[in-house]
């Protein structure tokens, strides 16, 4: 394929998006065309079209263009194709700032929602950059830190909304990205503010071209890379903050549109900025018109941000196959030399902390009048049936997610790999949703089978997309993000159907262990023991695979068979754990990093310490969720994110030796 044909694919893709969006737009407006051409007067269809439908379309075009422009500026300035307002935590920071202001200081909003959102975005971005400053702004570390900050802000915002739903009920739909409009005020305000930032972005084209040459070349030409990068990031943060303050968090566009433009052939900085902006506008415009057409009267209650992935993910997955394959990652030098002979210490750390926290979580709790008490022998028969099963479920789920995270990170040699990031947890939730909606009355074990099939399907898709790339980190994360966004949108559509069974699904999605029984605890313990022993027994394979495929083959390891078996094992671990704590805990990302940052990098010690960290984190999170807002229960999955991410941030801020 010639370079000319590559350059021509971006305009073709943009034209195709707008052609499809235009057709849907015509179908939406067609019933009201006659009313629009009539003389002025009151007509309900005409009023809805003029002051709701048309402003909504204009807002979709503006927000899509702004988010895509923000994403492409981030990617060019940071030289990181995974950077976006979502992956860097910028949108989540703006969302959390607006939630905090709405709840604790509503008068601050009178100064301007944009100011509050920009402040939250700026703090989140600064925290991300502070975490990676000692790691020379490594692309992998940058996105990992962004995911951690985004996780923390998102979990905090969700928890605040759940605890204060009487005051923040409108933020449920708005937080997922609602483009519903009642007049032209938001569209005109957005157009005015974004015009200024878009002009600033146009002035950045030349400086960004200099940054593309490298910092040394930029300095030789008289430019200051740090200053140019600061102004570029400021513009990108401003674009994302303005959109978030107006319509909420609309994810995926800022990552998908630049990726689509680049995969479609945009190479130069100016071309990437132009076509990313156009593709972003077309993608969000297409999505929102489809929502208005298909949802009908419910369109105002269906968040556009949650549905965007239904259209963007398949397109990204289709074009992802054309991404240039990189050489397989080389073994990490010295990865088997540190903590040699530390199995005794790792066993001690793997056994005693979880058991201690487990005992305390069972023994200490709230009394009916809200006080604190230590469980007595007389109360054991009353409390144990409610408290012990959920604690055991939380512990086993933490162990299984941690083991799955270690397996995925070592097999892909990707520090960002985890069941949550790669979409495996979302696949398990989709399988679970199918089991709940298609087969009514399923018990725990059949649901585990359904969740396992969903998780394995996503793993298979990721492996097929990356079989020729040597498990390139960027491609795996992009594929995982696309799968996760697509599956989360499908799960959201099922939950919004109004079926009473969706309540069961929503409880699992929130990560609540409330309702656990001795039967479910016995099943998860049995699965955890069997799968966990299989994972621990594979430590020699994991250590040898770290030497590279050719070396492992020479040492007698069946590389292809071992990879397939270990990936399947990770999928089964994820599926079972997702039933207990939902897909949002991020224990599978945090626990392996905690073990690695503590110095345990050989397979067996890392598996043991990661399992201990995951179990301790989930048990403590369940205890906090059970007692912090007594007598109301808070989801353990969200609490684990709030508790574990500060520790992970602290460990990430340390400079690796």
N, C-alpha and C positions, 0 to 999 in steps of 0.2 A: 504494500500500500504506500503510495507516494505521500510526500509532505503536503502537497496541495490538496489531496483528497482528505487528509486529516484536518486541514484548516477549514474545509468546507462543511465538515460535519456539525460544527457548533451552530451555524445559522440554520441548517436543516433541522436539527433537534429543536431549536427555538421555534421555528415555523410550525413544526409538528405539534408542539405543546400548545401554541396559541391557536392553531386550527382546531384542535380538539376542544380547547377551552371556549373558543368562539362558538362552536356548535352547541355546546352545553349552555352557554350564555343565551343564545337565541331561543333554546327550548325553555329556559327560565322566564325570559321576557315576553315570549310570543303571546301568551294569554292576555297580556296587559298592553300590547302595542296599540290597540284601538283606543283604549282609555287614555293613553298618553297623548294621542293626537287630537283629542277632543278639547273644546274650549275649557278655560279654567272653571273650576267648580268642584264641589265635594263628591268624590267617588272613592270608596274605600280601597279598591284595587289600585287606582291611580296614586293615592296617597302612600300606600305601602311600597309601591314601586319607586316613587320619587324619593321617599325619605327613609327607606329601609334597604330595599334591594340594591339600588344603584350606589348609595354610599358604601354598602358592604362590598360591592365589587371593586370600587375605587380603593377602599381600605386594603383589600386582599392584594391588589397590584402593588400598592405602596409598601406594605409590610413584607411581601415576598422579595421585592427588589432590595429593600433595606437590609434584611437579614442575609441575603445572598452576598450583598456588597460587604457587609461586616465580616462574613466568613472568609471571603476571598482575600480581604486585606489582612486578616489574621494569618492566613496560610502563607501569604507572600512575605509579610513582615517577619514572621517567625520561622520561615522556611520549613513548615510542618504541615503536611497535607491532611492531618487529622485535626487541626485547630479549627474551632468554630465557637460561636457564642455559647453553644450547649456544652461542648466538651471542655471548654476552659472555665466553666462555672459562671460566666458573665450573666446569662439569662437567669440562672437560679439565684444569684446574688441580688439581682434587681427584684425578683419575685419575693424573696425573703424580706428585703428592706420594705417593700410595700405592705406586706402582711404585718410586720412589726409596727410600722407607722399607723396602719389602720386600727390595730388593736390597742396600742399603748400611747400613741401620740397623734391622734387624728388631726389635730390642729396643724401639724407639720405639713400635711398634704395641701394645706391652703397655699403654701409657698410654691407648690408645683409638683405634680407626680413625677415629672421628668427629672427633677433635681434629686428626689428621693431614690428613684430607680438608678440614676447615674451614680449616686453615691454608693448604693449597694453593689452595682456592677464593678465600680472602681475598687472597692474593698476586696471583693472576691478575686478580681484579676491580680491585685497587688499581693494577695495571699498566695495565689498560685505561683507567681514569679518569685516570691520570697522562698517558697519551698524548693525551687529548682535552681536558685542562684548559685548554690555550692556545687551543682552538677553541670555547670557550664551550659544550662538551658538545653539539655539533651531532649530531642523530640519525644522520646518515649517517656522520660520523666515528666516532661511538661504536660503531656496529655493525661498521664496517670494522676498527677497532682490536680489537674483540672477536673477529672472524674471524681476524685476524693472530695474536693471542695463543692462540686455540684451535688454530690451525694449528701453531704452534710447540710447544705442550704435547703435542698429539696426535702429531706427528711424533717428538718426543723419547721419548714413552712407547712408541710402536710400535717404534722402533729399539732401545730398551733391552730390550724383550721379545724381539725377534728375535735379539739378540746374546746373550741369557741365557735361551734357551728351556728349558734344563735346570732352571733354578731358578724361572722365571716362567711355565711352560707353562700353569698353571691360569688365568693372567690373560688368555689369548687369548679364551676364552669369556666370562669375567667382565667384561673390558674392554668388550665389546660389549653388556653388559646382560643378565645371566642371572638369571632368577627361580627357578631350581631350588632346592628346599628339602629338608631332611632332618628337620626338626623345627619346633617353633613358636618357637624362640628368636629368630630374626631378626624374625619378624612381631610378637611381643610387644615386643621392644626397639624396633622402629620405631614401634609404636603409642604407646608411652610418650613417646618423644622428640618425635615429631611432634605429639602432643596439645598439648604446651607451646607449640610454635611456631605451631600453628594458632590457639590462644587469643590469642597475641600478634598474629597476623594479623587476628583479629577486632577487637582493640583499635585496629588501624591504619586501620579503615575511615573513621572520622571525619577523622583527619589526612590521609589520602589524598584525601578529598573537598576538603579545603582546598588541597592541592597542585594539584588539578585546576583550581582557580580562577586559578592563576598565582602566581608568587613575590610580586609586588607586593600582590595581594589577601590572600595568606596573612600577610604581614607586617602589613598594616593590621588584620587580625583578631587580632594578638598572637601569631602562631605563627612559628617559626623554620624556614623551608623547608630549610635545610641540615641542621639537626638531624633533622627529620622524614624527610628523604630518606635520611640515614645509617641511622637505625633501620630503615626499611623495607627498604633494601638488605641490612642485616645479617640480617634475618629471612629474606629470599629466598635469600641465600647459605647460611644455615644449613640451610634446607630442602633445597636442592640437594646440599649436602655430605653430609648424613645419608643421603640416598638413594644417592648415588654410593658411599659407603663400605660400604653394605650389599649392593648388587646390581650395582654398576658403572655405566657410562655408558648411560643410556637417553635418546637424543636425541629431538627432534621433539615430544614431548608438551608440554614447556614453552612451545613456540612455537605448536603447532597448537591446543591446547585454548583458550587465551585468544582466538586469532584466530577460531576457530569460534564461541565464545560471543558475541564482538562482532559477527561477521557474521550470527549468528542473532538478534540484536536486543538483547543486553544492553548497556545504555547507562550506567547509574549505577554508581558504584564498588562498592557492595555487591552489586549484581546481577552485575557482571562477576566479582567474587571468588567468589561462590556458584556460578554456573553454570560458570565455568572449572574450578573444583575438581571439580564433579560430572562434567563432560564428560571431564576428564583421567582420573578414576578409571574411567569407563565405557570410554574408548578403550583404555587399557592392559589392562583386564579382558577386553574383547572380543578383543584381539590374543592375549593369552596363552591364553585358552580355545581359540581357533582353532588355535594351535600345538600344544597338548596333544591336540586331537582329530585333527588332520591328520598330525602328525609321529609320533604313537604312541610307541614305545620310544625314538625319537631326540629326543623333546621336551626332555630334560634337556641335550642337546648343541647345541640350536639357540638362539642368543641371542635373547631376546625384543626387545631394543633394536634389533636389526638388521631385525626383521620388522615393527615397529610402523608403519613408513612405508607398508607395503603396504595398511594400512587407513586411516591418517590422511591420506595424500597425496591419494588420489582425492576424499575428502570436502572437503579444503581447496581443491583445484582447482575443485571444483564450486561451492563457496560464494564463491570468489574473484571470480567473475564479477559478483557482486552488490555488490562493494566500490565505494563512491562514486568516480567518476572525478574526477581533479583536472585542473586546467588544464595544458596542456603546459608543460614547463619552458622558461623564457626563456633566450636565449643568455647566456653568462657575459660580463659586461662586461669589455672589455679583453683577451679571451682570445686575440686575434690581435696584440696590441701588443708583448708581451714577447719578447725575443730576436729582434727583427726583423733579418733578414739574417744569421742564425747558421747557415745551411745548411752553410757550410764547416766550422765547428766541429763540427756534428752529424755530418757525413760522416766527419771525422777520428775522432770518438769512436765512430762506428758501425763503422769498419773496423779500426783498429789494435788496440784492446784484445782483441777476440775472437781475432784472428790471433796475438797475442802469447801469450795464455793457451792457445790451441790448440797452438802449438809447444812450450810448456813442458810441457803435459799429455802430449804424445806423447813428448817427449825424456826426461822425468824419471819414474822409476818404481822398483819394488822388484826386487831380484835374487832368485833361487830360495832363497837362504839368509836372506832377510829384510832385507838391507841396501839401501842407496840407490845408484843409479847413473844416470849420464847415458848415453843411448842412443848407442852407437857405430855406425859404418857397417857393421861386421861383424855386428852384432846386428840390423840393420834388417830383413833378410829374414825373420828368425825372429819378431820381435816385432810387426812392422807389421801382419800379418794379424789379430792379436788386438787390438791397441791402437787402431790408426787408425780402423777402421770404427765402433767404439763411441764414440770421441770425436767423429767426424763426425755420428753419429746424435744424440748429446747436443746438439751445437751447432745442428744444423738444427731439432731439436725446440724448443730454447729460442727460436730466432728465430721460429718459426711460432706458438708460444703467445703470445709477446710481441706480435706483430702482430695476432693475434686479439683479445687483450685491449684493445689500443688501439682497434681497430675497434668492439668491443662497447661500450666506455666512451663513445666519442664519439657513436656512433649513438643510444645510449639516454640520453646525458647523465647517466650514473649512475656515480659513482666506485667503486661496489662491483661493477659488472659485470665479469665475467671468464668464461672458459670453465668454470672450476671452480665458481664461485659460482652461475652461471645453469644449471648442470646439463648444459652442452654436452659437457663431458668425460665425464660419466657416460653421456650418450646415445651417444657414440662407443664407450664400453666395452660398452654393451649391443649395439650393432651388431656389434662385434667378437666378443662372446660368441655371438651368433646365427651368425656366420660360422664360428666354431670348432666349435660343437656341431651345427649343421644341415648344413654343407657341410664334410666332412672333407678334409684335405689341401690346404687353400687356401694359395696363395703370398702374398707381401707385397702385390702390387698388388690382388688381389681382396679381401684383408682391409681395405685402405684404402677400397675402395668400400663394404664393409659398415659400417665405422666412420663413413664420411661420411654414409651414409643415416641412421644412428642419431643423429648430431649434428644433422643438418638437421631430423629429425623433432622433436627437442626445441626447436630454434630456432623452428620453425613453430608448435609449441604455445604457446610464450611470446608470439610475435607475435599469435596469435589471441586470447589472453587479454588482451592489452594494446592491442589495436587501437583501442579507444575511450577509453583513459585517457591518451593523450598520452605513453605510455611512462613512467608514474609510477614513480619509483624504488622505492617501497615494494612496489608490486604486482609489479614485475619480479623483485625479490629474493625475495619470498614464493613466486612461481611457480617460480623457479629452485631454491629450497630444496626445495619440494615435489617437483619433478621429480627432483632429485638424490637425495633420500631414497628415492623410489619406485624409481628405477633402480638405486641401490646395493643396495637390498634384493633386487631381482630378480637382480642379478649375484651377490650372496651366496648366494641360493638355488641358482643354477646351479652355483656353485663347491662348495657343500656336497653336491651330488648323488652324489659319489664317482666320477664319470667321470674316467678318466686325463687327458682333455683339459682338465679344470679346472685342472691344474697349469700349462698354458700360459697360461690366463687369469690365474691368480694371479701368475705372473711379470710379466705386463704390468701388473697392478694395482699391484704394488709399485714400479713405475717403474725396473726394472733394465734397463740397456743390455747386460747380459751376454748373449752369444750373437749379437751383431750381426755381420753379414757384409758383404763388399764389395758384394754384390748389393743387400742391403737399404739400405746406405748410399747406393749410386748412385740407387736409386729415391727415397729421401727427399730427397736433394740436388736431384734433378730437379724433384720436386714443390715443394720449398721455393723454388727459383729462379723457377719459373713463377708460383706463387701469390704469392710475395713481391714480384715485380716488378709484379704486378697491384695489390697493396695499395699499394705506393709510388706507382704511377701515378694512384691515386685521391685523392691528397692535396688536389687542388683541390676535389673534391667534398666532402671532409671539412671543409675550411675554410669553404666556402660554406654547407654544411648547418648549421654552428655558428651561422649568423646567423638561423636559423629557417626553417620550411617556406615561408612566403609570400615572404620575401626570396630564398631559394634558387630558388624557382620563377620569380621575376621576373628573376633573373640567368641563366636558361636551363638550370638543372639539373633533370632529370626526377626529382623527389623520390622518388616511390613506386618507380620502377624502380631508382634509385640505392640506396635503402635495402635493397630485396630483394637486389640483386646483392652489396652489401657484407656483408649478414648471411650469405648463402650462402658468400661467400669466407671469412668468419670460421669458419663450420662446417667447411669443407674444411681449413683450416689446423689447426683443433683436432683433427680426426679423424686426420690424418696424424701430428701430434705425439704424440697419445695412444698410438699404436702403439709409440713409442720410450720414453716416460718415464711412462706411466700417467696416471691422472686426478687425482693427488694432489699434483703439484709446486707448484701455485699460482704458477708463473712468470707466467701470464697475468694475475694480479692484481698481482704485485709489480713487474714490469718497467715497465708504463705509469706506475705511481706513482713509481718511481724517476726516470724521465725527466721527469715533470711536476714533481716536487719539486726537481729540478735546474734547473728554469726553462724547459724545452722544452715549450711548450704549443701551438705551431703544428703542423699535422698532419705535414708532412714531417720536421722535426727530431725530433718526438716518436716517429714511427715508426722512424727510424734509431737513435736513442739507446735506445729500448726494445728493439729487436732486438739491439743490441749488449749491453745489460744481460742480456737473456734468454740469449743465446748464452754470454756469459762465465760467468753463474751456473751454467748446466747443465754446461758443460765442467769448471768447477772442482768442481762437486758430483760429477761422474762420477770425476774424479781422486781426490778424497777417498774416495769409496766403494770405489775400486779399491785404495787403498793404506793407508787408516787401520787396517783390521783384517786386513791381509794374513796368510795367503793367502785369507781369506774375502772375499766380495764383498758390499757393502752397496748397497741400492737408491738410484740417483741421484735419483729423485723425492723420497724422504724427506730425503736429504742436502741437496737444493736448498732445501727448506723450512727446514731448520735453519740454513743459511748465509744465505739471503736475508731471512728475517723480522727478524733483529736490525737489518739495514740499513734495512728498511722502517719498523721501529719508530722508529729514530733520525730518519728523514725525516718521519714522521708527527708526532713530538713538536715539530717546528719550527712556529712560528706563521706561517701563510701571509700574505704581504704584502697 
